[in-house]
């Protein structure tokens, strides 16, 4: 399991130009079961993605397809963690 923290490094006007493509990118990986949750940071200076990738290498390949990364709009910080306790509805996250 990974937490991906994006921090914008460009003007919001540039981010907004690529927002629809970014949403389509997210949708693709939701359908594949890789992305589990995502959303904007508050204040809006980036976003967060919760991902269930097999390993860091796989996740990095996926992130390289993000329009925000392709157009150098955000920095990405990846944190790997192993869930050990969840509410019952999220028990599938525990391996």
C-alpha distances in whole Angstrom, upper triangle without the diagonal:
4,7,10,13,16,20,23,25,28,30,29,32,30,26,28,30,26,25,26,24,21,21,22,19,17,18,18,14,14,17,15,12,10,10,10,12,14,17,19,20,23,25,24,23,20,17,13,11,7,6,5,6,8,8,9,13,12,10,13,15,14,14,18,19,19,22,21,21,23,26,25,24,21,19,16,14,10,9,6,6,6,7,11,13,13,16,17,16,13,13,11,8,9,10
4,6,10,13,16,19,22,24,27,26,28,27,23,25,27,24,22,24,22,19,19,20,17,15,18,17,14,14,17,16,13,10,10,10,11,12,15,17,17,20,22,21,20,17,14,10,8,6,5,6,7,10,9,8,12,11,8,11,14,12,12,15,17,16,20,18,17,20,23,21,21,17,16,12,10,7,5,4,6,8,10,14,15,15,18,20,19,15,16,15,11,13,13
4,6,10,13,16,19,22,24,23,26,24,21,23,25,22,20,22,21,17,18,20,17,14,17,18,15,15,18,17,15,12,10,10,10,10,12,13,13,16,18,17,16,13,10,7,6,5,6,9,10,13,12,11,14,14,11,12,15,14,12,16,17,15,18,17,16,20,21,20,19,15,14,10,8,6,5,6,8,11,11,15,16,16,18,20,19,15,17,16,13,15,16
4,6,10,13,15,18,20,19,22,21,17,20,21,19,17,19,18,14,16,17,15,13,16,17,14,14,18,17,16,12,10,11,10,9,11,12,12,15,17,15,14,11,8,6,5,6,7,11,11,14,13,11,14,13,9,10,13,12,9,13,14,12,15,13,13,16,18,16,15,11,10,7,6,5,6,9,11,14,15,19,20,19,21,24,22,19,21,19,16,18,20
4,7,10,13,16,18,17,20,19,15,18,20,18,16,19,18,15,16,18,16,14,18,19,16,17,21,20,19,16,13,14,12,10,10,10,9,12,13,12,10,7,6,5,7,9,11,14,15,18,17,14,17,17,13,13,16,14,11,14,16,13,15,12,12,16,17,15,13,10,8,6,5,6,8,11,13,17,18,21,22,21,23,25,24,21,23,22,19,21,23
4,6,9,12,14,13,16,15,12,15,17,14,13,16,16,12,14,17,15,13,17,18,16,17,21,21,20,17,14,16,14,11,10,9,9,12,13,11,8,5,5,6,8,11,13,17,17,20,19,16,18,18,14,13,16,14,11,13,14,11,12,9,10,13,13,11,9,6,6,5,6,9,12,15,17,20,21,25,25,24,26,28,26,24,26,25,22,24,26
4,6,9,11,11,15,14,11,14,16,15,14,18,17,14,16,19,17,16,20,21,20,21,24,24,24,21,18,19,17,14,12,10,9,11,11,9,6,4,7,9,12,15,17,20,21,24,22,19,21,21,17,16,19,17,14,15,17,13,14,10,11,14,14,11,8,5,5,7,8,12,14,17,20,23,24,27,28,27,29,31,29,27,29,29,25,28,29
4,6,8,8,11,10,8,11,13,12,12,16,16,13,16,19,17,17,20,22,21,22,25,26,25,22,20,21,19,15,13,11,10,12,11,9,6,5,8,11,14,17,19,23,23,26,25,22,23,23,19,18,20,18,15,15,16,13,12,9,10,13,11,9,6,4,6,9,12,15,18,21,23,27,27,31,31,30,32,34,32,29,32,31,28,31,32
4,7,9,12,10,9,13,14,14,15,18,18,16,18,21,19,20,23,24,23,25,28,28,28,25,23,25,22,19,17,15,14,16,14,12,9,9,12,15,17,21,22,25,25,28,26,23,24,24,21,19,21,20,16,16,17,15,14,10,10,13,11,8,5,5,7,10,13,16,19,23,26,29,30,34,34,33,35,38,36,33,35,34,31,34,35
4,6,8,7,7,10,11,12,13,17,16,15,18,20,19,20,23,24,24,26,29,29,29,27,24,26,24,20,18,15,15,17,15,12,10,10,14,17,19,23,24,28,27,30,29,26,26,26,23,21,22,21,18,17,18,15,13,10,11,13,10,8,5,7,10,13,16,20,23,26,29,32,33,37,37,36,37,40,37,35,38,36,34,36,38
4,5,5,7,9,10,12,13,16,17,16,18,21,20,21,24,26,26,27,30,31,31,28,26,27,25,21,18,15,15,16,14,11,10,11,15,18,21,24,26,30,30,33,32,29,29,29,26,24,25,24,20,20,20,17,15,12,14,15,12,11,8,10,13,16,19,22,25,29,31,34,35,38,39,37,38,40,38,36,39,38,35,38,40
4,5,5,6,9,10,10,14,15,14,16,19,19,19,21,24,24,25,27,29,29,27,24,25,22,18,16,13,13,14,12,9,9,10,13,16,19,23,24,28,29,32,31,28,29,29,25,24,25,23,20,20,20,16,14,11,14,16,13,13,9,11,14,17,19,22,25,28,30,33,33,37,37,35,36,38,35,33,37,36,33,36,38
4,6,5,6,9,10,13,14,14,16,19,19,20,22,24,25,26,28,30,30,28,26,27,24,21,18,15,17,17,16,12,12,13,16,19,21,25,27,30,31,34,33,31,31,30,27,26,26,24,21,21,21,17,14,12,16,16,13,14,11,13,17,19,22,25,28,31,33,36,36,40,40,38,39,41,38,36,39,38,36,39,41
4,5,5,7,9,12,12,12,15,17,17,18,21,22,23,24,27,28,29,26,24,26,24,20,18,16,17,18,17,14,13,13,15,18,20,24,25,29,28,32,31,28,28,27,24,23,23,21,19,18,17,14,11,9,12,12,9,10,7,11,14,17,20,23,26,29,32,35,35,39,39,37,38,40,37,35,38,37,35,38,39
4,5,6,6,10,10,9,12,14,14,15,18,19,20,21,23,25,25,23,20,22,20,16,14,12,14,16,15,11,10,10,12,15,16,20,21,25,25,29,28,25,26,25,22,20,21,19,16,16,15,12,9,7,11,12,9,10,6,9,12,14,18,20,23,26,28,31,32,35,35,34,34,36,34,32,35,33,31,34,36
4,5,5,8,10,10,11,14,14,15,17,19,20,21,23,25,26,24,21,23,20,17,14,13,15,16,15,12,12,12,13,16,18,22,23,26,27,30,30,28,28,27,24,23,23,21,18,19,17,14,11,10,14,14,12,13,10,12,16,18,21,23,26,28,30,33,33,37,37,34,35,37,34,32,35,34,32,35,37
4,6,8,9,10,12,13,14,16,18,19,21,22,24,25,26,25,22,25,22,19,17,16,18,20,19,15,15,15,16,19,20,24,24,28,28,31,31,29,28,27,24,23,23,21,18,18,16,14,10,10,13,13,10,13,11,13,17,19,22,24,28,30,32,35,35,39,39,37,37,39,36,34,37,36,34,37,38
4,6,5,6,9,10,11,12,14,16,17,18,20,22,23,21,19,21,20,16,15,15,17,19,19,15,15,13,14,17,17,21,21,24,24,27,27,25,25,23,21,20,19,17,15,15,13,10,7,7,10,10,8,11,9,12,15,16,20,22,25,27,29,32,32,36,36,34,35,36,33,31,34,32,31,34,35
4,5,5,6,9,10,10,12,14,16,16,18,20,21,20,17,19,17,14,12,12,15,17,17,13,14,12,12,14,15,18,19,23,23,26,26,25,25,23,20,20,20,17,15,16,14,10,8,8,12,13,11,13,11,12,16,16,19,21,24,26,28,30,30,34,34,31,32,33,30,28,32,30,28,32,33
4,5,5,6,9,10,11,13,15,15,17,19,20,19,17,19,17,15,14,14,17,20,20,16,17,15,15,17,16,19,20,23,23,27,27,26,26,24,21,21,20,17,16,17,14,11,9,11,14,14,14,16,14,15,19,19,22,23,26,27,29,31,31,35,35,32,32,33,30,29,32,30,28,32,33
4,5,5,6,9,10,11,13,14,16,17,19,18,16,18,17,15,15,16,19,21,22,18,18,16,15,17,16,19,19,21,21,24,25,23,23,21,19,18,17,14,13,14,11,8,6,9,12,11,11,14,13,14,17,17,21,21,24,26,28,30,31,34,34,32,33,34,30,29,31,29,28,31,32
4,5,5,6,9,10,11,12,14,16,17,15,13,16,14,12,12,12,15,18,19,15,15,12,11,13,12,15,15,18,18,22,22,21,21,19,16,16,15,12,11,12,9,6,6,7,10,10,11,13,11,12,14,14,17,18,21,22,25,27,27,31,31,29,30,31,28,26,28,26,25,28,29
4,5,5,6,9,10,10,12,14,15,14,12,14,12,10,10,12,15,18,19,16,17,14,12,13,12,15,15,18,19,22,23,22,22,20,17,18,17,14,13,15,12,9,9,10,13,14,15,16,14,15,17,17,19,19,22,23,25,27,26,30,30,27,28,29,25,24,27,25,23,27,28
4,5,5,6,9,10,11,13,14,14,13,15,14,13,14,16,19,22,23,20,20,17,15,16,14,16,16,18,18,22,23,22,22,19,17,18,17,13,13,14,11,9,10,12,14,14,15,18,16,17,19,19,21,21,24,24,26,28,28,31,31,29,29,30,26,25,28,25,24,28,29
4,5,5,7,9,10,11,13,12,10,13,13,12,13,15,18,22,23,19,19,16,14,14,12,14,13,16,15,19,19,18,18,15,13,14,13,9,10,11,8,6,8,10,11,12,14,15,15,15,17,16,18,18,21,21,23,25,25,29,30,27,28,29,26,24,26,24,22,26,26
4,5,5,6,9,10,11,9,7,10,10,8,10,13,16,19,21,18,18,15,12,11,9,11,11,13,14,17,18,18,18,15,13,14,14,10,10,12,10,8,10,11,13,14,16,17,16,15,17,15,17,16,18,19,21,22,22,26,26,24,25,25,22,20,23,21,19,23,24
4,6,5,6,9,10,10,9,10,11,10,13,15,19,22,23,20,21,18,15,15,12,13,13,14,15,19,20,20,20,17,15,17,16,12,13,15,13,11,13,14,16,17,19,20,19,19,20,19,21,20,22,22,23,24,24,27,27,25,25,25,22,20,23,20,20,23,24
4,6,5,6,9,9,9,12,13,13,15,18,21,25,26,23,23,20,17,16,13,14,13,14,14,17,18,19,18,15,14,15,14,10,12,14,11,11,13,15,16,16,19,20,20,20,21,19,21,20,22,22,23,24,24,28,28,26,26,26,23,21,23,21,20,23,24
4,5,5,6,5,6,9,11,11,14,17,20,23,25,22,22,19,16,14,11,11,9,10,10,13,15,15,15,12,11,13,12,8,10,13,11,10,13,15,15,16,19,20,20,19,19,17,18,17,18,18,19,20,21,24,24,23,24,24,21,18,20,18,16,20,20
4,5,5,6,5,6,8,10,13,16,19,22,24,22,23,19,16,14,11,10,9,10,11,15,17,17,18,15,13,16,15,12,13,16,14,13,16,17,18,19,22,23,22,20,21,19,20,18,19,19,19,20,19,23,23,20,21,21,18,16,18,15,15,18,19
4,5,8,8,10,12,13,16,20,23,26,28,25,26,23,19,18,14,14,12,12,13,16,18,19,20,16,15,18,17,13,15,18,15,15,18,19,20,21,24,25,24,23,24,22,23,21,22,22,22,22,22,25,25,23,23,22,19,18,20,16,17,20,20
4,6,8,10,13,15,18,21,24,27,29,27,27,23,20,18,14,14,11,10,10,12,15,17,17,13,13,16,14,11,14,16,14,15,18,20,20,21,24,25,24,23,24,21,22,20,21,20,20,20,20,24,24,22,23,22,19,18,19,16,15,18,18
4,6,7,10,13,16,20,22,26,28,26,26,22,19,16,13,11,9,8,9,11,14,16,17,13,12,16,15,12,15,18,16,16,19,21,21,22,25,25,25,23,23,20,21,18,19,17,18,17,17,20,20,18,19,19,16,14,15,12,12,15,15
4,6,10,11,15,18,20,24,26,24,24,20,17,14,10,9,5,5,6,9,11,12,13,10,9,12,12,9,11,14,14,14,17,18,18,19,22,22,22,20,20,17,17,15,15,14,15,15,16,19,20,18,20,20,17,15,16,13,12,15,15
4,6,8,11,15,17,20,22,20,20,17,13,11,7,6,4,6,8,12,13,14,15,12,10,13,14,10,11,14,14,13,16,16,16,19,21,21,20,18,18,15,16,14,14,14,15,16,15,19,19,17,19,19,16,14,16,14,12,15,16
4,7,11,14,16,19,22,20,21,17,14,11,8,6,6,7,10,13,15,16,18,16,13,16,17,14,14,18,17,16,19,19,20,22,24,24,22,20,20,17,17,15,15,14,14,15,14,17,17,14,15,16,13,10,13,11,10,13,15
4,7,11,13,16,18,17,18,15,11,8,6,5,7,10,13,16,18,18,20,18,15,17,19,15,15,18,18,16,18,17,19,21,23,22,21,18,19,16,16,15,15,15,15,16,15,18,17,15,15,17,14,12,15,14,12,16,18
4,7,10,13,15,13,14,11,7,5,4,6,9,12,14,18,19,18,20,18,15,17,18,15,13,17,16,13,15,14,16,19,20,19,17,15,16,14,14,14,15,16,16,18,17,21,20,18,19,20,17,15,19,18,16,19,21
4,7,10,12,10,11,9,6,6,7,9,12,16,18,22,22,21,23,21,18,19,20,17,15,18,18,14,16,14,16,19,19,19,16,14,16,14,15,15,16,18,19,21,20,23,22,20,20,22,20,18,21,21,19,22,24
4,6,8,6,8,6,4,6,9,12,15,19,21,24,24,22,24,23,19,20,22,19,16,19,19,15,16,13,16,19,18,18,14,13,14,14,15,16,17,20,21,23,22,26,25,23,23,26,23,21,25,24,22,25,27
4,6,5,6,5,5,7,10,13,16,20,22,25,25,23,25,24,21,21,23,21,18,21,21,17,18,15,17,20,20,18,15,13,14,13,14,15,16,19,20,23,22,25,24,23,23,26,24,22,25,25,23,25,28
3,5,7,8,9,11,14,16,20,23,25,29,28,26,29,28,24,25,27,25,22,24,24,21,21,18,20,23,22,21,17,16,16,17,17,19,19,22,23,25,24,27,26,24,25,28,26,24,28,28,25,28,31
4,6,8,10,12,16,19,22,26,27,31,30,28,30,29,26,26,28,26,22,25,25,21,21,18,20,23,22,20,17,15,16,17,17,20,21,24,25,28,27,30,29,27,28,31,29,27,30,31,28,31,33
4,6,8,11,14,17,20,24,26,29,28,26,28,27,24,23,25,23,20,22,22,18,18,15,17,20,18,17,13,12,14,15,16,19,20,23,25,27,27,30,30,28,28,31,29,27,30,30,28,30,33
4,7,10,14,17,20,24,25,28,27,24,26,26,22,21,23,22,18,20,20,17,16,13,15,18,16,14,11,9,11,12,14,16,18,22,23,27,27,30,30,28,29,32,30,28,31,31,28,30,32
4,7,10,14,16,20,21,24,23,21,22,22,18,18,20,18,15,16,17,13,14,10,12,15,15,13,10,7,9,9,11,14,16,19,21,24,24,27,27,26,27,30,27,25,28,27,25,27,29
4,7,10,13,17,18,22,21,19,21,20,16,16,18,16,13,16,16,13,14,11,13,16,16,15,12,9,10,10,11,12,14,17,18,21,21,24,24,23,24,26,24,21,24,24,21,24,26
4,7,10,13,15,19,18,16,19,18,14,15,17,15,12,16,16,13,15,13,14,17,18,17,14,12,11,9,10,10,11,13,15,17,17,21,21,19,20,23,21,18,21,20,17,20,22
4,6,10,12,15,15,14,16,15,11,13,15,12,10,14,14,12,14,13,14,17,18,17,16,13,13,10,10,10,11,12,13,16,15,19,19,18,19,21,19,16,19,17,15,18,19
4,7,10,13,13,13,16,14,11,13,16,13,12,16,16,15,18,17,17,20,22,21,19,17,16,13,12,10,10,10,11,12,12,16,16,14,16,18,16,13,15,14,11,14,16
4,6,9,10,10,13,11,8,11,13,10,10,14,14,14,17,17,16,19,21,21,20,17,17,13,13,10,10,10,10,12,12,16,17,16,18,19,17,13,15,13,10,13,14
4,7,9,10,12,10,9,12,14,11,13,16,16,16,20,20,19,22,24,24,23,21,20,16,15,12,12,10,10,10,11,14,16,15,17,18,16,12,13,11,8,11,11
4,5,7,9,6,6,10,10,9,11,14,15,15,19,19,18,20,23,23,23,20,19,16,15,12,12,10,11,12,14,17,19,18,21,21,19,16,17,14,11,13,12
4,7,8,6,8,11,12,11,14,16,17,18,22,22,21,22,26,25,26,23,22,18,17,14,14,11,12,12,14,17,19,20,22,22,21,18,17,14,12,13,12
4,6,5,6,9,10,11,13,15,16,18,21,21,19,21,24,23,24,22,20,16,15,12,12,9,11,12,15,18,20,21,24,25,24,20,20,17,15,15,14
4,5,5,6,9,10,10,12,15,16,19,19,16,19,22,20,21,19,16,13,12,9,10,8,11,13,16,19,22,22,25,26,25,22,22,20,17,17,16
4,5,5,6,9,10,11,13,15,19,19,16,17,21,20,21,19,17,14,14,11,13,12,15,17,20,23,25,26,29,29,28,25,25,22,19,20,19
4,6,5,6,9,10,12,13,17,18,16,17,20,20,21,19,18,15,15,12,14,13,15,17,19,22,25,25,27,28,26,23,23,20,18,19,18
4,5,5,6,9,10,11,15,15,13,15,18,18,18,16,15,11,12,9,11,11,13,15,17,21,23,23,25,26,24,21,22,19,16,18,18
4,5,5,6,9,10,14,14,11,13,16,15,16,14,13,10,11,9,12,12,16,18,20,24,26,26,28,29,28,24,25,23,20,22,21
4,6,5,7,10,13,14,11,12,15,15,17,16,15,13,14,13,16,15,19,21,23,26,28,28,30,31,29,26,27,24,22,24,23
4,5,6,7,11,12,10,11,15,15,16,15,15,12,14,12,15,15,18,20,21,25,27,26,28,29,26,23,25,22,20,22,22
4,5,5,9,9,7,9,12,12,13,11,11,9,11,10,13,14,18,20,22,25,27,26,28,29,27,24,25,23,21,23,23
4,6,8,9,6,7,10,10,12,11,11,10,13,13,16,17,21,23,25,29,30,30,32,33,31,27,29,27,24,26,26
4,6,9,7,7,10,12,13,13,14,13,16,15,19,20,23,25,26,30,31,30,32,33,30,27,29,26,24,27,27
4,5,5,6,9,10,10,10,11,11,14,14,18,19,22,24,25,29,30,29,30,31,29,26,28,26,24,27,27
4,5,5,6,8,8,10,12,13,16,17,21,22,25,28,29,33,33,32,33,34,31,29,32,29,27,30,31
4,6,5,6,5,6,9,10,14,15,19,21,24,27,28,31,32,31,32,34,31,29,31,29,27,30,31
4,5,5,6,6,8,8,12,14,17,20,23,26,27,31,32,31,33,34,32,29,31,29,27,29,30
4,6,8,9,11,12,16,17,21,23,26,29,30,34,35,34,36,37,35,32,34,32,29,32,32
4,6,8,11,13,17,19,23,25,28,31,32,36,37,36,37,39,36,34,36,34,32,34,35
4,6,8,10,14,17,20,23,26,29,31,35,36,35,37,38,36,33,36,34,31,33,34
4,7,10,14,16,20,23,26,29,30,34,34,33,35,37,34,32,34,33,30,33,34
4,6,10,13,16,19,22,25,27,30,31,30,32,34,32,29,31,30,27,30,31
4,7,10,13,17,20,23,25,28,29,29,31,33,31,28,31,29,26,28,29
4,6,10,13,16,20,21,25,26,26,28,30,28,25,27,26,22,24,25
4,7,10,13,17,19,22,23,23,26,28,27,24,25,24,21,22,23
4,7,10,13,15,19,21,21,24,26,25,21,22,21,18,19,20
4,6,10,12,16,17,18,21,23,23,19,20,19,16,16,17
4,7,10,13,15,16,20,22,21,17,18,17,13,13,14
4,6,9,12,13,17,19,19,15,15,15,11,11,12
4,6,9,11,15,16,17,13,12,12,9,8,8
4,6,7,11,13,13,10,9,10,7,6,8
4,7,11,12,14,11,9,11,9,6,8
4,7,9,11,9,8,11,9,7,11
4,6,8,6,6,9,8,8,12
4,6,6,7,10,10,11,14
4,5,5,9,10,11,14
4,6,8,9,11,14
4,5,6,8,11
4,5,6,9
4,5,7
4,6
4
